[in-house]
């Protein structure tokens, strides 16, 4: 009897520690997100002691083995969110072209996902890997932009480029080393030429600055190149989107991690410390979209705005045909608006008809002696036509 009881205990322990076999569809690879969620809800429970003693299973009758014909038949597709393809977009959808290097290719994919359910936006990937504005013998961006404009391939342009531009650049004085004075002059000339092409063609351009890189020296050089791009954008009236601080930690240093659009910490950069993961490109696209909304209005690109400089002496200035950060800078230069961040001017910098002598300061008595009716008389003033009254004699001591 004791031996029989021991054998029963051993059999029960063996049955208890062995999990139920997984269904065939769980063991298969390549299961979609919807299937994983569905299967997670129907995981078989472990067999209890009652199941073993009385023969109960976890979910009723055991499923019948699938026949070869049934296993060969295709499974019904699992329901998933509907994402529009280029073919399902509206015929007159706004075409947003993304120009640049391999970073631009990642940004284009992020924007495609962002606008996947918008029937009025089509993202056109015009990126060219290993390209830049330095080696125009390898890839000439100004020529490519000219051809794209002539072919009428887009209504709105986005550009991010520069990760391949830290190298010698041909100049009239020979090959200039990276970030030298000759380099800066020639690099600015080339990117301003590109920006001018978009402006002449009346195609809004959004220029995206470069993110930080893992290698410190390389990141510092690209930050200077991005600064050149920012200067050219402001002087050319181009919208500039700075994403540098979106990819740094709380100390301002490079980090491969960051919050996704749901606030979860995810990996934003690939192992090379340069390119984005899908989450990283989605994050970049999220901030670029804020600038896109300046021009895109539900299927149309709006660039016709009132010209605040019309009829003025500065109307002939180099200005964009739309309103953005670049336009604001030009209005500041024209003196039509004043930035709230401007430092306060000293009193001796004010314009006066008769400035006092050096060290004399401002004569406050001029406010008291102001004529009646002048703005600074404060309701008192002096009547110049009135007869002056005699002053009383001082009392004797």
QUIBELJO-V956379 format. One record per residue. RES is the residue in one small letter. PHI is phi as a letter, one per 30 degrees, with the letter a starting at -180 (NA if undefined). PSI is psi in whole degrees, -180 to 180 (999 if undefined). Layout:
BEGIN
[[RES & PHI & PSI] [RES & PHI & PSI]]
END
This chain:
BEGIN
[[x & NA & -43] [x & d & -37] [x & d & -39] [x & d & -40] [x & d & -39] [x & d & -42] [x & d & -39] [x & d & -41] [x & d & -43] [x & d & -41] [x & d & -41] [x & d & -40] [x & d & -40] [x & d & -41] [x & d & -32] [x & d & -38] [x & d & -14] [x & c & 120] [x & d & 159] [x & d & 145] [x & d & 139] [x & d & 145] [x & e & 157] [x & d & -36] [x & d & -23] [x & d & -31] [x & d & -16] [x & d & 150] [x & c & 169] [x & i & 31] [x & d & 139] [x & d & 168] [x & d & -43] [x & d & -38] [x & d & -39] [x & d & -42] [x & d & -42] [x & d & -44] [x & d & -33] [x & d & -28] [x & d & -16] [x & b & 34] [x & d & 132] [x & d & 140] [x & d & 163] [x & d & 151] [x & d & 133] [x & c & 177] [x & d & -37] [x & d & -37] [x & d & -41] [x & d & -44] [x & d & -38] [x & c & 2] [x & i & 19] [x & d & 142] [x & c & 179] [x & d & -16] [x & a & 39] [x & i & -147] [x & d & 145] [x & d & 140] [x & d & 143] [x & d & 149] [x & d & 136] [x & d & 139] [x & d & 158] [x & e & -38] [x & d & -38] [x & d & -38] [x & d & -26] [x & d & -19] [x & d & 142] [x & d & 144] [x & d & 153] [x & d & 139] [x & d & 143] [x & d & 139] [x & d & 135] [x & b & 163] [x & e & 142] [x & d & 123] [x & c & 130] [x & d & 141] [x & c & 176] [x & d & -35] [x & d & -26] [x & c & 2] [x & d & 163] [x & d & 152] [x & d & -39] [x & c & 29] [x & d & 147] [x & d & 128] [x & c & 117] [x & c & 111] [x & c & 133] [x & c & 114] [x & c & 153] [x & k & -160] [x & c & -154] [x & d & -25] [x & d & -37] [x & d & -34] [x & d & -42] [x & d & -40] [x & d & -38] [x & d & -39] [x & d & -39] [x & d & -41] [x & d & -35] [x & d & -40] [x & d & -38] [x & d & -40] [x & c & 20] [x & d & -33] [x & c & 11] [x & c & 113] [x & d & -9] [x & c & 9] [x & b & 129] [x & b & 125] [x & c & 125] [x & c & 117] [x & d & 108] [x & c & 22] [x & d & 152] [x & b & 114] [x & d & 147] [x & i & 15] [x & c & 173] [x & l & -173] [x & c & 1] [x & d & -52] [x & c & 74] [x & d & -12] [x & d & -26] [x & d & -48] [x & a & 121] [x & c & 103] [x & d & -36] [x & d & -38] [x & d & -39] [x & d & -40] [x & d & -41] [x & d & -43] [x & d & -39] [x & d & -38] [x & d & -43] [x & d & -33] [x & d & -2] [x & h & 59] [x & c & -5] [x & a & 164] [x & c & -28] [x & b & 136] [x & c & 143] [x & b & 137] [x & b & 134] [x & b & 123] [x & a & 156] [x & k & -13] [x & d & -12] [x & c & 12] [x & c & 7] [x & d & 72] [x & a & 172] [x & d & 141] [x & b & 133] [x & d & 131] [x & b & 169] [x & e & -21] [x & c & 15] [x & j & -174] [x & d & 122] [x & c & 136] [x & d & 158] [x & e & 133] [x & i & 15] [x & d & 173] [x & d & -44] [x & d & -37] [x & d & -50] [x & d & -43] [x & d & -45] [x & d & -39] [x & d & -44] [x & d & -40] [x & d & -41] [x & d & -43] [x & d & -30] [x & d & -37] [x & d & -41] [x & d & -46] [x & d & -37] [x & d & -35] [x & d & -43] [x & d & -40] [x & d & -44] [x & d & -35] [x & d & 1] [x & i & 38] [x & c & 114] [x & e & 140] [x & b & 132] [x & c & 117] [x & c & 127] [x & c & 128] [x & d & 168] [x & d & 144] [x & d & 168] [x & d & 157] [x & c & 161] [x & d & -44] [x & d & 122] [x & d & -49] [x & d & -41] [x & d & -42] [x & d & -39] [x & d & -41] [x & d & -43] [x & d & -30] [x & d & -37] [x & d & -38] [x & d & -41] [x & d & -34] [x & d & -38] [x & d & -41] [x & d & -39] [x & d & -44] [x & d & -44] [x & d & -37] [x & d & -43] [x & d & -41] [x & d & -23] [x & c & 0] [x & i & 32] [x & c & 140] [x & d & 127] [x & c & 128] [x & c & 115] [x & c & 114] [x & c & 9] [x & e & -51] [x & d & -8] [x & d & -10] [x & b & 34] [x & b & 166] [x & d & -171] [x & d & -17] [x & c & 3] [x & i & 15] [x & c & 160] [x & e & 139] [x & b & 138] [x & d & -4] [x & c & 163] [x & l & 167] [x & d & 138] [x & d & -170] [x & d & -14] [x & c & 5] [x & i & 5] [x & d & 138] [x & d & 123] [x & b & 171] [x & d & 123] [x & c & -24] [x & b & 151] [x & d & 174] [x & d & -20] [x & d & -8] [x & i & 16] [x & b & -57] [x & d & 167] [x & c & 152] [x & d & 179] [x & d & -39] [x & d & -38] [x & d & -43] [x & d & -31] [x & d & -38] [x & d & -44] [x & d & -42] [x & d & -35] [x & d & -42] [x & d & -31] [x & d & -34] [x & e & -30] [x & d & -37] [x & d & -35] [x & e & -36] [x & d & -12] [x & d & -25] [x & c & -31] [x & d & 127] [x & b & 74] [x & h & 45] [x & j & -12] [x & b & 152] [x & c & 121] [x & c & 118] [x & b & -1] [x & d & 109] [x & b & 163] [x & d & 139] [x & c & 106] [x & d & -12] [x & c & 4] [x & d & 132] [x & i & -1] [x & c & 173] [x & d & -17] [x & c & 15] [x & d & -28] [x & d & 3] [x & d & 157] [x & d & 111] [x & b & 150] [x & d & 159] [x & d & 19] [x & b & 172] [x & c & 128] [x & a & -162] [x & d & -38] [x & d & -39] [x & d & -39] [x & d & -42] [x & d & -40] [x & d & -34] [x & d & -33] [x & d & -42] [x & d & -39] [x & d & -12] [x & i & 12] [x & d & -22] [x & b & 157] [x & b & 129] [x & d & 139] [x & d & -15] [x & d & -1] [x & d & 138] [x & d & 149] [x & d & 140] [x & d & 144] [x & d & 158] [x & d & -36] [x & d & 0] [x & c & -3] [x & d & 150] [x & d & 121] [x & b & 150] [x & d & -44] [x & b & 84] [x & d & 142] [x & d & 164] [x & d & 162] [x & e & 129] [x & i & -5] [x & d & -23] [x & i & -161] [x & c & 131] [x & d & 104] [x & d & -18] [x & d & -20] [x & d & -26] [x & d & -36] [x & d & -36] [x & c & 16] [x & d & 141] [x & d & 156] [x & d & 137] [x & j & -13] [x & d & 155] [x & d & -30] [x & c & 15] [x & d & -17] [x & h & 39] [x & i & 0] [x & c & -90] [x & i & 178] [x & b & 132] [x & d & 110] [x & d & -19] [x & c & -12] [x & d & 150] [x & d & 126] [x & d & 137] [x & d & 154] [x & d & 142] [x & d & 140] [x & d & 149] [x & d & 144] [x & d & 146] [x & d & 145] [x & d & 150] [x & d & 999]]
END
